[in-house]
């Protein structure tokens, strides 16, 4: 799943295997090739969460030594933009006389 808001670190990716024999070794790498997660599991699915925007590589090795890998890019939406059309300053401190129109 891509990032929900610009700058958020809530992206995720899931790996689901349809063959092979456990245990499975799941490894997640960032774009620089650094290992972010290295997990051994008997489960044929693995979710990686709390990811930032960017390109990731996933490598899986099953219990027989068979290997599989792929890459995925998580994107984020553009930042919110706000253009103020008009504003009115507060006349006297503490009074609610100011306004902003977007």
C-alpha positions as CSV (number, residue, x, y, z in Angstrom):
1,X,0.0,0.0,0.0
2,X,1.3,3.4,-0.9
3,X,1.9,6.2,1.6
4,X,-1.4,7.8,2.8
5,X,-0.1,11.4,3.3
6,X,3.0,13.3,2.0
7,X,5.9,12.6,4.4
8,X,4.1,9.8,6.3
9,X,5.9,6.5,7.0
10,X,2.8,4.3,6.8
11,X,3.4,2.4,3.6
12,X,3.4,-1.4,3.5
13,X,4.0,-4.3,1.2
14,X,3.0,-7.9,1.4
15,X,4.6,-11.1,0.0
16,X,2.4,-14.1,-0.6
17,X,4.0,-17.3,-1.8
18,X,2.0,-20.0,-3.6
19,X,4.7,-22.7,-3.6
20,X,7.9,-23.7,-1.8
21,X,8.5,-25.3,1.5
22,X,9.1,-23.6,4.8
23,X,10.7,-22.3,6.7
24,X,10.9,-19.2,4.5
25,X,13.6,-16.5,5.0
26,X,12.2,-13.0,4.1
27,X,14.6,-10.1,3.6
28,X,13.6,-6.5,2.8
29,X,16.2,-4.1,1.3
30,X,16.0,-0.4,0.8
31,X,17.1,1.3,-2.5
32,X,20.8,1.5,-1.2
33,X,20.8,-2.3,-0.7
34,X,20.8,-2.0,3.1
35,X,18.8,-4.7,5.0
36,X,15.8,-3.4,6.7
37,X,14.2,-6.7,7.9
38,X,15.4,-10.3,7.9
39,X,12.8,-12.7,9.2
40,X,12.5,-16.5,9.2
41,X,9.0,-17.9,9.3
42,X,6.9,-21.0,8.4
43,X,4.2,-18.7,7.1
44,X,3.8,-18.3,3.4
45,X,2.9,-14.6,3.7
46,X,4.8,-11.7,5.2
47,X,3.8,-8.1,5.6
48,X,6.4,-5.3,5.9
49,X,4.9,-2.0,7.4
50,X,5.8,1.5,8.5
51,X,7.6,2.1,5.2
52,X,8.6,5.5,3.8
53,X,8.3,6.4,0.1
54,X,10.9,4.7,-2.1
55,X,12.0,1.6,-3.9
56,X,12.3,-1.7,-1.9
57,X,13.6,-5.1,-2.9
58,X,12.2,-8.3,-1.3
59,X,14.1,-11.6,-1.4
60,X,12.7,-14.9,-0.2
61,X,14.4,-18.2,0.2
62,X,12.5,-21.4,1.1
63,X,13.6,-24.3,3.1
64,X,15.0,-26.1,0.1
65,X,17.2,-23.1,-0.9
66,X,15.0,-21.9,-3.8
67,X,15.1,-18.2,-4.2
68,X,12.7,-15.5,-5.4
69,X,13.0,-11.7,-5.5
70,X,11.3,-8.6,-6.8
71,X,11.3,-4.8,-6.4
72,X,8.4,-2.4,-5.6
73,X,8.2,1.4,-5.4
74,X,5.9,3.0,-2.8
75,X,4.7,6.5,-3.7
76,X,3.2,9.3,-1.7
77,X,0.7,12.0,-2.7
78,X,1.8,15.5,-3.4
79,X,1.9,17.8,-0.3
80,X,-1.2,19.8,0.5
81,X,-1.1,23.3,-0.9
82,X,-3.1,26.2,0.6
83,X,-3.4,29.6,-1.1
84,X,-4.8,32.4,1.0
85,X,-7.0,34.5,-1.1
86,X,-7.7,37.2,1.6
87,X,-7.2,38.0,5.2
88,X,-8.3,40.6,7.7
89,X,-6.2,41.4,10.8
90,X,-7.6,41.4,14.3
91,X,-8.7,44.9,15.3
92,X,-8.0,44.6,19.0
93,X,-6.1,41.8,20.8
94,X,-8.5,39.2,22.3
95,X,-11.4,39.9,20.0
96,X,-12.5,37.6,17.2
97,X,-12.4,40.1,14.4
98,X,-9.8,38.5,12.1
99,X,-10.6,36.3,9.2
100,X,-8.9,34.2,6.5
101,X,-10.4,33.2,3.2
102,X,-8.7,30.4,1.3
